[in-house]
C-alpha cells in the first residue's frame, strides 16, 4: 500500500468545518480501520482530508450507532478472487496510515 507512504500532511489553525468518521473495535480490523477514523472538511472547502490530530474550541456532536454491517465483494471478478493478499502487511500498512 503506497498510500501510507505517500500520505500528504497539512496543518491549519483557527478553521471551522465538519468532522465525520466512525469508531470500529479491534475485532473489525481488516474490514475497517480500528479505533477512530476521522475526516475533516473546512466550511470554505480550503482544506480537508484524513484527520490525524485536532483540538476543538466549540462543537456540536451527533452520534449514530450502527447495529449491522453490510459488505459487498466482487465475487464475479476472477482477478479479485485469485489475489494473494498478505494480511499481516495490510494490517501494518493500515496502522501506519492511521497513525
N, C-alpha and C positions, 0 to 999 in steps of 0.2 A: 504494500500500500504506500504509494508515493505521497499520498495526501498528508500523512502525518509529518513527513519530512519537508514538505513544501508549503505548509500552512502559513499564510501571511498573518502577522500580528500587528494590530493597530491600537493605539492608546488615545483616549479622549477624556476631557473633563467637562463638567457642567453641561451635560447633554440630557435632554428629556426624550423619552421614547418608550417603546414597548419591549418587554422581555417575555418570551414564550418558551416553554420547554416541558420536560417531563422528568419524573423520578422513576428509575427502574431498579428493583432489588437485584442482588448478585445472581440470583437464580436465572435471570433473563440475559446474562452476558452472552454475546454472540448474536442474539436476535436484536438486542438494543445495547446501547452504551449504558453500563450500570452507573448508578448514582444519579446526580443531577446532570441533565444535558440541556443547556440553555442557548438561545439565540437572542440577538438584540437588533432592533431597527429604530434609528433615530426618527423623531417626528418629522424632521425636514428631509429625511432619507439621505443624509450626508454620510452616514456610517452605519454599518450593520454587519452581522455575521455571528459566528460562533463566539459565545461569551465565556471567557476564561476566568475573569475576576471582576468584581464591581462593588461599589458602595452606593447605598441608596439614602437620599435625604428624606424623601417622601414617596409613598407608594400606595396604590390600591391593589390588593391581591385577590385574585379569583382562583379557586381550585375546582378541578373537575376530576373526581376519582373515576378510574376505569376498572371495570369488573371483568372484562374479556379482552382477548387479543385475537386478531384475525390476520393471518399471513398468507399471501398468495405467492406461489413459486412457479417458475416457468417450466412445468413438467413436460411440455411438448418440445423443449429445446434440448437436443442431444448434447450440444456443447456444454450447456449448464450441468446436465446430468453426469457427464464424464469428467467434469472439472475435479482435479485432485487438490483439495483445499488443505492448507497447513493451518489447522485450527489454533494451535498454540501461537504461531506467528501472527495470525489475525488478531488474537486476543492482545498480544504485546503491542501491535500497531494501534489498536483502538485505545489502549491505555495511554500510549504516547501522545496520541492526538487529543485525548480528552483531558490530559494534564493530571 
